[in-house]
Amino acid sequence: MYPSLVGRTAGWIAVLFMLCGLSSAYAGADSASREAEIRSAFQEANAAKKQGPADIPLLDQATLKLPEHFLFVPRPAADKVLSALGNPVGDTLLGLIYGTGENDDWMAVVRFEKSGYIKDDDAKHWDVDELFDNLRQGTAEANKERASRGIPELELTGWVERPAYQAGPHHLVWSMGVKSKGDNDAQANQSVNYNTYVLGRDGYLSVNFVTGAQDIAAQKPIAETLLSSVSFVPGKTYADFNSSTDKMAEYGLAALVGGVAAKKLGLLAVIAAFAAKSFKLIAIAAVGVLAAIRKFFGAKKDEA
């Protein structure tokens, strides 16, 4: 059991505060109140965390079989963490997953979208280049809001994992690289969202794995482990769909890559903002904040 880390907050608060509080995204915000918000959010997350191995219910829809050396932060603590880091929360959020290992500089965001049953037949003939164009257009539109908030605009760097769908378990995986617009040091400052989905009767679960570009090759197995750890309960599986009574989604599977997803790159905006070189005191890679979070949750007992 990891101990309470209230006494060790100074170090990681300093890192997180430099990442969050000095960005122009928070222009006008009182520095003391911003630091207090971040501190409070992570203290609440520490108190609420559930450690694996454990079965975590996800609403009435599914179960997360949380492996050992992983931890899950449920709502409302998860809401406060994302909000403190400047990221929109939304009603679909279920929680956050972290690893407590020495090299677990990543986090995963778990959501459930009650979209209705999504037909997956378009996966047989979708145009991956067209999906990329849709994402690029969606990012351009989202950049207008980022610019208005003082958050660095984003630029897509290409597929990290081309969209792939497994019809048997109804798993969708795709990954896109992103960096701050105009940043020439793409490899060092590039963030990756490794997006995984499981389709169900009433909608879909997503496990959005966030890490640095230099780490994703080694960490893909972790993302795949998390995906395989999520399953819908009997009565809510994809096979349980009843066409005479159940709601159909207004879009197909491709929309989870090129349409719906393009509107949900808020987390990418925050992570890329961490990597931007417009900070007044420090320029740090995106994974810096993930390392700080990992050290907070996964500190060794003798460091408490």
Secondary structure, DSSP 8 states (H G I E B T S, - for coil): -----GGGHHHHHHHHHHHHHTSGGGTT--HHHHHHHHHHHHHHHHHH-EESSEEEEETTTEEEEE-TTEEEEETTHHHHHHHHTT----TTEEEEEEE-STT---EEEEEEE---B---GGGGS--HHHHHHHHHHHHHHHHHHHHHHT---EEEEEEEEEEEEETTTTEEEEEEEEEETT-S-HHHH-EEEEEEEEEBSS-EEEEEEEEETTTHHHHHHHHHHHHHTEEE-TTSBGGG--TTTS-B-SS-TTHHHHTTGGG--HHHHHHHHHH-TT-SS----THHHHHHHHHHHH--GGG-
